[in-house]
Amino acid sequence: MMVKKRNLTVFEKLILVVGLFVVVAGMFFLQKLLSLSGGEFTSTVLIGVAIWLILIFVLILSAIAENGREELSTIISENSQEIKLLRDISREHLSEVKLLRQTMDQVVKKR
């Protein structure tokens, strides 16, 4: 089975750029906050770290959701193709059964 190469969507590229910006800007922001508090770990620094980590977590969740959406669309399209094939098989079986019944009716009538 050949694996299809997947291209990045605009949303994924945007998440990557925003994520890198959030990580770098957050590090500089926290460093500045820590230097303003005199190098001590105050509640302001703790709140800043918590917000920064929550923001990174939200970015990760949005990337996971986008990936799940894309995988789901692939599964749905493959499932649709499979359903079409199963319908064709079902129609073939139905026509075979009808033909067998006609043949059996003819054999029974001859007896």
Phi and psi in radians as a Rosetta constraint file:
Dihedral C 1 N 2 CA 2 C 2 CIRCULARHARMONIC -1.577 0.35
Dihedral N 2 CA 2 C 2 N 3 CIRCULARHARMONIC 2.291 0.35
Dihedral C 2 N 3 CA 3 C 3 CIRCULARHARMONIC -1.534 0.35
Dihedral N 3 CA 3 C 3 N 4 CIRCULARHARMONIC 2.264 0.35
Dihedral C 3 N 4 CA 4 C 4 CIRCULARHARMONIC -1.416 0.35
Dihedral N 4 CA 4 C 4 N 5 CIRCULARHARMONIC 2.292 0.35
Dihedral C 4 N 5 CA 5 C 5 CIRCULARHARMONIC -1.267 0.35
Dihedral N 5 CA 5 C 5 N 6 CIRCULARHARMONIC 2.345 0.35
Dihedral C 5 N 6 CA 6 C 6 CIRCULARHARMONIC -1.780 0.35
Dihedral N 6 CA 6 C 6 N 7 CIRCULARHARMONIC 2.349 0.35
Dihedral C 6 N 7 CA 7 C 7 CIRCULARHARMONIC -1.648 0.35
Dihedral N 7 CA 7 C 7 N 8 CIRCULARHARMONIC 2.607 0.35
Dihedral C 7 N 8 CA 8 C 8 CIRCULARHARMONIC -1.290 0.35
Dihedral N 8 CA 8 C 8 N 9 CIRCULARHARMONIC 2.425 0.35
Dihedral C 8 N 9 CA 9 C 9 CIRCULARHARMONIC -1.485 0.35
Dihedral N 9 CA 9 C 9 N 10 CIRCULARHARMONIC 2.936 0.35
Dihedral C 9 N 10 CA 10 C 10 CIRCULARHARMONIC -1.099 0.35
Dihedral N 10 CA 10 C 10 N 11 CIRCULARHARMONIC -0.683 0.35
Dihedral C 10 N 11 CA 11 C 11 CIRCULARHARMONIC -1.096 0.35
Dihedral N 11 CA 11 C 11 N 12 CIRCULARHARMONIC -0.722 0.35
Dihedral C 11 N 12 CA 12 C 12 CIRCULARHARMONIC -1.160 0.35
Dihedral N 12 CA 12 C 12 N 13 CIRCULARHARMONIC -0.684 0.35
Dihedral C 12 N 13 CA 13 C 13 CIRCULARHARMONIC -1.126 0.35
Dihedral N 13 CA 13 C 13 N 14 CIRCULARHARMONIC -0.699 0.35
Dihedral C 13 N 14 CA 14 C 14 CIRCULARHARMONIC -1.126 0.35
Dihedral N 14 CA 14 C 14 N 15 CIRCULARHARMONIC -0.747 0.35
Dihedral C 14 N 15 CA 15 C 15 CIRCULARHARMONIC -1.085 0.35
Dihedral N 15 CA 15 C 15 N 16 CIRCULARHARMONIC -0.691 0.35
Dihedral C 15 N 16 CA 16 C 16 CIRCULARHARMONIC -1.085 0.35
Dihedral N 16 CA 16 C 16 N 17 CIRCULARHARMONIC -0.813 0.35
Dihedral C 16 N 17 CA 17 C 17 CIRCULARHARMONIC -1.143 0.35
Dihedral N 17 CA 17 C 17 N 18 CIRCULARHARMONIC -0.816 0.35
Dihedral C 17 N 18 CA 18 C 18 CIRCULARHARMONIC -1.119 0.35
Dihedral N 18 CA 18 C 18 N 19 CIRCULARHARMONIC -0.698 0.35
Dihedral C 18 N 19 CA 19 C 19 CIRCULARHARMONIC -1.092 0.35
Dihedral N 19 CA 19 C 19 N 20 CIRCULARHARMONIC -0.777 0.35
Dihedral C 19 N 20 CA 20 C 20 CIRCULARHARMONIC -1.107 0.35
Dihedral N 20 CA 20 C 20 N 21 CIRCULARHARMONIC -0.713 0.35
Dihedral C 20 N 21 CA 21 C 21 CIRCULARHARMONIC -1.096 0.35
Dihedral N 21 CA 21 C 21 N 22 CIRCULARHARMONIC -0.755 0.35
Dihedral C 21 N 22 CA 22 C 22 CIRCULARHARMONIC -1.116 0.35
Dihedral N 22 CA 22 C 22 N 23 CIRCULARHARMONIC -0.721 0.35
Dihedral C 22 N 23 CA 23 C 23 CIRCULARHARMONIC -1.135 0.35
Dihedral N 23 CA 23 C 23 N 24 CIRCULARHARMONIC -0.866 0.35
Dihedral C 23 N 24 CA 24 C 24 CIRCULARHARMONIC -1.192 0.35
Dihedral N 24 CA 24 C 24 N 25 CIRCULARHARMONIC -0.811 0.35
Dihedral C 24 N 25 CA 25 C 25 CIRCULARHARMONIC -1.125 0.35
Dihedral N 25 CA 25 C 25 N 26 CIRCULARHARMONIC -0.662 0.35
Dihedral C 25 N 26 CA 26 C 26 CIRCULARHARMONIC -1.120 0.35
Dihedral N 26 CA 26 C 26 N 27 CIRCULARHARMONIC -0.680 0.35
Dihedral C 26 N 27 CA 27 C 27 CIRCULARHARMONIC -1.126 0.35
Dihedral N 27 CA 27 C 27 N 28 CIRCULARHARMONIC -0.769 0.35
Dihedral C 27 N 28 CA 28 C 28 CIRCULARHARMONIC -1.148 0.35
Dihedral N 28 CA 28 C 28 N 29 CIRCULARHARMONIC -0.718 0.35
Dihedral C 28 N 29 CA 29 C 29 CIRCULARHARMONIC -1.084 0.35
Dihedral N 29 CA 29 C 29 N 30 CIRCULARHARMONIC -0.779 0.35
Dihedral C 29 N 30 CA 30 C 30 CIRCULARHARMONIC -1.204 0.35
Dihedral N 30 CA 30 C 30 N 31 CIRCULARHARMONIC -0.624 0.35
Dihedral C 30 N 31 CA 31 C 31 CIRCULARHARMONIC -1.122 0.35
Dihedral N 31 CA 31 C 31 N 32 CIRCULARHARMONIC -0.743 0.35
Dihedral C 31 N 32 CA 32 C 32 CIRCULARHARMONIC -1.131 0.35
Dihedral N 32 CA 32 C 32 N 33 CIRCULARHARMONIC -0.751 0.35
Dihedral C 32 N 33 CA 33 C 33 CIRCULARHARMONIC -1.089 0.35
Dihedral N 33 CA 33 C 33 N 34 CIRCULARHARMONIC -0.711 0.35
Dihedral C 33 N 34 CA 34 C 34 CIRCULARHARMONIC -1.175 0.35
Dihedral N 34 CA 34 C 34 N 35 CIRCULARHARMONIC -0.670 0.35
Dihedral C 34 N 35 CA 35 C 35 CIRCULARHARMONIC -1.233 0.35
Dihedral N 35 CA 35 C 35 N 36 CIRCULARHARMONIC -0.583 0.35
Dihedral C 35 N 36 CA 36 C 36 CIRCULARHARMONIC -1.210 0.35
Dihedral N 36 CA 36 C 36 N 37 CIRCULARHARMONIC -0.515 0.35
Dihedral C 36 N 37 CA 37 C 37 CIRCULARHARMONIC -1.513 0.35
Dihedral N 37 CA 37 C 37 N 38 CIRCULARHARMONIC 0.166 0.35
Dihedral C 37 N 38 CA 38 C 38 CIRCULARHARMONIC 1.370 0.35
Dihedral N 38 CA 38 C 38 N 39 CIRCULARHARMONIC 0.403 0.35
Dihedral C 38 N 39 CA 39 C 39 CIRCULARHARMONIC 1.434 0.35
Dihedral N 39 CA 39 C 39 N 40 CIRCULARHARMONIC 0.022 0.35
Dihedral C 39 N 40 CA 40 C 40 CIRCULARHARMONIC -1.622 0.35
Dihedral N 40 CA 40 C 40 N 41 CIRCULARHARMONIC 2.638 0.35
Dihedral C 40 N 41 CA 41 C 41 CIRCULARHARMONIC -1.576 0.35
Dihedral N 41 CA 41 C 41 N 42 CIRCULARHARMONIC 1.547 0.35
Dihedral C 41 N 42 CA 42 C 42 CIRCULARHARMONIC -1.605 0.35
Dihedral N 42 CA 42 C 42 N 43 CIRCULARHARMONIC 3.114 0.35
Dihedral C 42 N 43 CA 43 C 43 CIRCULARHARMONIC -1.172 0.35
Dihedral N 43 CA 43 C 43 N 44 CIRCULARHARMONIC -0.532 0.35
Dihedral C 43 N 44 CA 44 C 44 CIRCULARHARMONIC -1.125 0.35
Dihedral N 44 CA 44 C 44 N 45 CIRCULARHARMONIC -0.735 0.35
Dihedral C 44 N 45 CA 45 C 45 CIRCULARHARMONIC -1.153 0.35
Dihedral N 45 CA 45 C 45 N 46 CIRCULARHARMONIC -0.720 0.35
Dihedral C 45 N 46 CA 46 C 46 CIRCULARHARMONIC -1.086 0.35
Dihedral N 46 CA 46 C 46 N 47 CIRCULARHARMONIC -0.732 0.35
Dihedral C 46 N 47 CA 47 C 47 CIRCULARHARMONIC -1.141 0.35
Dihedral N 47 CA 47 C 47 N 48 CIRCULARHARMONIC -0.722 0.35
Dihedral C 47 N 48 CA 48 C 48 CIRCULARHARMONIC -1.057 0.35
Dihedral N 48 CA 48 C 48 N 49 CIRCULARHARMONIC -0.765 0.35
Dihedral C 48 N 49 CA 49 C 49 CIRCULARHARMONIC -1.118 0.35
Dihedral N 49 CA 49 C 49 N 50 CIRCULARHARMONIC -0.737 0.35
Dihedral C 49 N 50 CA 50 C 50 CIRCULARHARMONIC -1.112 0.35
Dihedral N 50 CA 50 C 50 N 51 CIRCULARHARMONIC -0.786 0.35
Dihedral C 50 N 51 CA 51 C 51 CIRCULARHARMONIC -1.129 0.35
Dihedral N 51 CA 51 C 51 N 52 CIRCULARHARMONIC -0.710 0.35
Dihedral C 51 N 52 CA 52 C 52 CIRCULARHARMONIC -1.084 0.35
Dihedral N 52 CA 52 C 52 N 53 CIRCULARHARMONIC -0.788 0.35
Dihedral C 52 N 53 CA 53 C 53 CIRCULARHARMONIC -1.181 0.35
Dihedral N 53 CA 53 C 53 N 54 CIRCULARHARMONIC -0.643 0.35
Dihedral C 53 N 54 CA 54 C 54 CIRCULARHARMONIC -1.126 0.35
Dihedral N 54 CA 54 C 54 N 55 CIRCULARHARMONIC -0.719 0.35
Dihedral C 54 N 55 CA 55 C 55 CIRCULARHARMONIC -1.108 0.35
Dihedral N 55 CA 55 C 55 N 56 CIRCULARHARMONIC -0.736 0.35
Dihedral C 55 N 56 CA 56 C 56 CIRCULARHARMONIC -1.112 0.35
Dihedral N 56 CA 56 C 56 N 57 CIRCULARHARMONIC -0.716 0.35
Dihedral C 56 N 57 CA 57 C 57 CIRCULARHARMONIC -1.095 0.35
Dihedral N 57 CA 57 C 57 N 58 CIRCULARHARMONIC -0.714 0.35
Dihedral C 57 N 58 CA 58 C 58 CIRCULARHARMONIC -1.128 0.35
Dihedral N 58 CA 58 C 58 N 59 CIRCULARHARMONIC -0.705 0.35
Dihedral C 58 N 59 CA 59 C 59 CIRCULARHARMONIC -1.102 0.35
Dihedral N 59 CA 59 C 59 N 60 CIRCULARHARMONIC -0.719 0.35
Dihedral C 59 N 60 CA 60 C 60 CIRCULARHARMONIC -1.128 0.35
Dihedral N 60 CA 60 C 60 N 61 CIRCULARHARMONIC -0.753 0.35
Dihedral C 60 N 61 CA 61 C 61 CIRCULARHARMONIC -1.099 0.35
Dihedral N 61 CA 61 C 61 N 62 CIRCULARHARMONIC -0.679 0.35
Dihedral C 61 N 62 CA 62 C 62 CIRCULARHARMONIC -1.187 0.35
Dihedral N 62 CA 62 C 62 N 63 CIRCULARHARMONIC -0.623 0.35
Dihedral C 62 N 63 CA 63 C 63 CIRCULARHARMONIC -1.161 0.35
Dihedral N 63 CA 63 C 63 N 64 CIRCULARHARMONIC -0.705 0.35
Dihedral C 63 N 64 CA 64 C 64 CIRCULARHARMONIC -1.136 0.35
Dihedral N 64 CA 64 C 64 N 65 CIRCULARHARMONIC -0.725 0.35
Dihedral C 64 N 65 CA 65 C 65 CIRCULARHARMONIC -1.128 0.35
Dihedral N 65 CA 65 C 65 N 66 CIRCULARHARMONIC -0.706 0.35
Dihedral C 65 N 66 CA 66 C 66 CIRCULARHARMONIC -1.118 0.35
Dihedral N 66 CA 66 C 66 N 67 CIRCULARHARMONIC -0.747 0.35
Dihedral C 66 N 67 CA 67 C 67 CIRCULARHARMONIC -1.111 0.35
Dihedral N 67 CA 67 C 67 N 68 CIRCULARHARMONIC -0.735 0.35
Dihedral C 67 N 68 CA 68 C 68 CIRCULARHARMONIC -1.108 0.35
Dihedral N 68 CA 68 C 68 N 69 CIRCULARHARMONIC -0.698 0.35
Dihedral C 68 N 69 CA 69 C 69 CIRCULARHARMONIC -1.103 0.35
Dihedral N 69 CA 69 C 69 N 70 CIRCULARHARMONIC -0.734 0.35
Dihedral C 69 N 70 CA 70 C 70 CIRCULARHARMONIC -1.171 0.35
Dihedral N 70 CA 70 C 70 N 71 CIRCULARHARMONIC -0.741 0.35
Dihedral C 70 N 71 CA 71 C 71 CIRCULARHARMONIC -1.103 0.35
Dihedral N 71 CA 71 C 71 N 72 CIRCULARHARMONIC -0.697 0.35
Dihedral C 71 N 72 CA 72 C 72 CIRCULARHARMONIC -1.136 0.35
Dihedral N 72 CA 72 C 72 N 73 CIRCULARHARMONIC -0.669 0.35
Dihedral C 72 N 73 CA 73 C 73 CIRCULARHARMONIC -1.158 0.35
Dihedral N 73 CA 73 C 73 N 74 CIRCULARHARMONIC -0.626 0.35
Dihedral C 73 N 74 CA 74 C 74 CIRCULARHARMONIC -1.137 0.35
Dihedral N 74 CA 74 C 74 N 75 CIRCULARHARMONIC -0.773 0.35
Dihedral C 74 N 75 CA 75 C 75 CIRCULARHARMONIC -1.105 0.35
Dihedral N 75 CA 75 C 75 N 76 CIRCULARHARMONIC -0.718 0.35
Dihedral C 75 N 76 CA 76 C 76 CIRCULARHARMONIC -1.123 0.35
Dihedral N 76 CA 76 C 76 N 77 CIRCULARHARMONIC -0.741 0.35
Dihedral C 76 N 77 CA 77 C 77 CIRCULARHARMONIC -1.163 0.35
Dihedral N 77 CA 77 C 77 N 78 CIRCULARHARMONIC -0.695 0.35
Dihedral C 77 N 78 CA 78 C 78 CIRCULARHARMONIC -1.149 0.35
Dihedral N 78 CA 78 C 78 N 79 CIRCULARHARMONIC -0.671 0.35
Dihedral C 78 N 79 CA 79 C 79 CIRCULARHARMONIC -1.133 0.35
Dihedral N 79 CA 79 C 79 N 80 CIRCULARHARMONIC -0.678 0.35
Dihedral C 79 N 80 CA 80 C 80 CIRCULARHARMONIC -1.095 0.35
Dihedral N 80 CA 80 C 80 N 81 CIRCULARHARMONIC -0.742 0.35
Dihedral C 80 N 81 CA 81 C 81 CIRCULARHARMONIC -1.100 0.35
Dihedral N 81 CA 81 C 81 N 82 CIRCULARHARMONIC -0.720 0.35
Dihedral C 81 N 82 CA 82 C 82 CIRCULARHARMONIC -1.131 0.35
Dihedral N 82 CA 82 C 82 N 83 CIRCULARHARMONIC -0.691 0.35
Dihedral C 82 N 83 CA 83 C 83 CIRCULARHARMONIC -1.099 0.35
Dihedral N 83 CA 83 C 83 N 84 CIRCULARHARMONIC -0.719 0.35
Dihedral C 83 N 84 CA 84 C 84 CIRCULARHARMONIC -1.074 0.35
Dihedral N 84 CA 84 C 84 N 85 CIRCULARHARMONIC -0.748 0.35
Dihedral C 84 N 85 CA 85 C 85 CIRCULARHARMONIC -1.114 0.35
Dihedral N 85 CA 85 C 85 N 86 CIRCULARHARMONIC -0.724 0.35
Dihedral C 85 N 86 CA 86 C 86 CIRCULARHARMONIC -1.136 0.35
Dihedral N 86 CA 86 C 86 N 87 CIRCULARHARMONIC -0.633 0.35
Dihedral C 86 N 87 CA 87 C 87 CIRCULARHARMONIC -1.093 0.35
Dihedral N 87 CA 87 C 87 N 88 CIRCULARHARMONIC -0.765 0.35
Dihedral C 87 N 88 CA 88 C 88 CIRCULARHARMONIC -1.066 0.35
Dihedral N 88 CA 88 C 88 N 89 CIRCULARHARMONIC -0.766 0.35
Dihedral C 88 N 89 CA 89 C 89 CIRCULARHARMONIC -1.097 0.35
Dihedral N 89 CA 89 C 89 N 90 CIRCULARHARMONIC -0.738 0.35
Dihedral C 89 N 90 CA 90 C 90 CIRCULARHARMONIC -1.087 0.35
Dihedral N 90 CA 90 C 90 N 91 CIRCULARHARMONIC -0.734 0.35
Dihedral C 90 N 91 CA 91 C 91 CIRCULARHARMONIC -1.104 0.35
Dihedral N 91 CA 91 C 91 N 92 CIRCULARHARMONIC -0.713 0.35
Dihedral C 91 N 92 CA 92 C 92 CIRCULARHARMONIC -1.099 0.35
Dihedral N 92 CA 92 C 92 N 93 CIRCULARHARMONIC -0.753 0.35
Dihedral C 92 N 93 CA 93 C 93 CIRCULARHARMONIC -1.106 0.35
Dihedral N 93 CA 93 C 93 N 94 CIRCULARHARMONIC -0.719 0.35
Dihedral C 93 N 94 CA 94 C 94 CIRCULARHARMONIC -1.105 0.35
Dihedral N 94 CA 94 C 94 N 95 CIRCULARHARMONIC -0.752 0.35
Dihedral C 94 N 95 CA 95 C 95 CIRCULARHARMONIC -1.155 0.35
Dihedral N 95 CA 95 C 95 N 96 CIRCULARHARMONIC -0.625 0.35
Dihedral C 95 N 96 CA 96 C 96 CIRCULARHARMONIC -1.140 0.35
Dihedral N 96 CA 96 C 96 N 97 CIRCULARHARMONIC -0.727 0.35
Dihedral C 96 N 97 CA 97 C 97 CIRCULARHARMONIC -1.119 0.35
Dihedral N 97 CA 97 C 97 N 98 CIRCULARHARMONIC -0.736 0.35
Dihedral C 97 N 98 CA 98 C 98 CIRCULARHARMONIC -1.079 0.35
Dihedral N 98 CA 98 C 98 N 99 CIRCULARHARMONIC -0.752 0.35
Dihedral C 98 N 99 CA 99 C 99 CIRCULARHARMONIC -1.116 0.35
Dihedral N 99 CA 99 C 99 N 100 CIRCULARHARMONIC -0.722 0.35
Dihedral C 99 N 100 CA 100 C 100 CIRCULARHARMONIC -1.098 0.35
Dihedral N 100 CA 100 C 100 N 101 CIRCULARHARMONIC -0.709 0.35
Dihedral C 100 N 101 CA 101 C 101 CIRCULARHARMONIC -1.120 0.35
Dihedral N 101 CA 101 C 101 N 102 CIRCULARHARMONIC -0.744 0.35
Dihedral C 101 N 102 CA 102 C 102 CIRCULARHARMONIC -1.094 0.35
Dihedral N 102 CA 102 C 102 N 103 CIRCULARHARMONIC -0.748 0.35
Dihedral C 102 N 103 CA 103 C 103 CIRCULARHARMONIC -1.122 0.35
Dihedral N 103 CA 103 C 103 N 104 CIRCULARHARMONIC -0.763 0.35
Dihedral C 103 N 104 CA 104 C 104 CIRCULARHARMONIC -1.141 0.35
Dihedral N 104 CA 104 C 104 N 105 CIRCULARHARMONIC -0.677 0.35
Dihedral C 104 N 105 CA 105 C 105 CIRCULARHARMONIC -1.080 0.35
Dihedral N 105 CA 105 C 105 N 106 CIRCULARHARMONIC -0.714 0.35
Dihedral C 105 N 106 CA 106 C 106 CIRCULARHARMONIC -1.165 0.35
Dihedral N 106 CA 106 C 106 N 107 CIRCULARHARMONIC -0.685 0.35
Dihedral C 106 N 107 CA 107 C 107 CIRCULARHARMONIC -1.166 0.35
Dihedral N 107 CA 107 C 107 N 108 CIRCULARHARMONIC -0.714 0.35
Dihedral C 107 N 108 CA 108 C 108 CIRCULARHARMONIC -1.175 0.35
Dihedral N 108 CA 108 C 108 N 109 CIRCULARHARMONIC -0.674 0.35
Dihedral C 108 N 109 CA 109 C 109 CIRCULARHARMONIC -1.149 0.35
Dihedral N 109 CA 109 C 109 N 110 CIRCULARHARMONIC -0.591 0.35
Dihedral C 109 N 110 CA 110 C 110 CIRCULARHARMONIC -1.240 0.35
Dihedral N 110 CA 110 C 110 N 111 CIRCULARHARMONIC -0.442 0.35
